[in-house]
Amino acid sequence: MKIIEGAARAKAIVSTRLGAEGLDFEYEREIILRAAPAEIAAACVCLLSDSDAAARLGRAALQKARCSYERGVVVQRLADIFCVGRAHGGLKRPDEMGHAS
């Protein structure tokens, strides 16, 4: 959640692969991923010394957050999943479930 929150605030993000696992950020364009502590520190120093690069990374992360993780987008994606499940008979509303008496 912290990565998405940072992206929503147009912050340049440096993380590990584990920290960004499951997120759909484009490597080196929307997020910087490093493995070792020294590599993470070096990436942070680089961004701190290059405000233009940090701003570009932050803007790209913000765009990704808006397109992929904004509340309305997530709600619609979930609604689509549930609709597909219902269409295939896999999901039922509680009132549609038969109850044994």
N, C-alpha and C positions, 0 to 999 in steps of 0.2 A: 504494500500500500504506500509506503514511503516514496518509492520511485514514481508511482502515478501521481502522488501529491506534489512532488517536486516538478514533474513534467507539467502539471496543471498550472504551476506558477512560473513556467518558462525558465526553470533552473537547469544549468548544465549538470548532467548526472554522470557520475563515475561509480561503478559497482563491480561486483564479481558476477560471474555467470550464475552462480547459485543464487545470489541476491536478485537477479533479474529472471530467474527461471519461470517459465510460463507466461512471460510478458512478450508482447509483440513489438519490441523496439528494434529498429534497424541499427546494427552494430556500426559504430564510428560515425553515423549520421545523426542518430537520435539519442544515443547513449554510448558511453565509453566503458568497455569491460576489460578488467585486468584481473590477474590471478593473485600475484604476490603483493604483500603490503608495500614493498618498495615501488612496484609498478603503479599501484593505486596512488601513492604519494606523488610520484613523478607526473602522472596524468593530471592530478589536482594542481600541482605547481604550474604545469604547462597552461592549464585553463586560467589560472589566476594571473598569469603573466600575459595572456592574450585575450583581452576582453571581447574582441571581435569573434574569435573562435567560440568562446563561451556563450556569447549571445546567439550565434548561429545554431549551436547545439541546443540551447534552451528553446529557441523558436521552433526547431524541428521536433523537439520533445513535446512542446505544447500542442503542436498540430496533431501529433500522434495521439496525445491524451484526448483531445477534442473528438477526433475521428473514431477512436477505439474504446475509450474508457469513460466518456461522459455518461452521466446517469441515464439520460434518455436513450442513448445508443445501446447501453447494456440492457435496459429494460426491453427495448425492442428486440434485441437478439434473443433474450430469454423467451419473450412471447412467441417469436418465430419457432424456437425449439419446441415449445409446448404445443403449438399448433400442428407442427409436423407429427409429433407424437400422438396427438388426438386423431389426426387424419389416418394414422396407421393402426388405430385402435389400442394404442399402448397406454394412453392416459385417459382417465375418466374423472369427472367432477364427483365430489362426495355424494351428491344426490343421485348419481347414475350407478353407484356401486350397490350391488345386491347385498342385503344383510340377512344372514341366516337367523331365523327366530326359533 
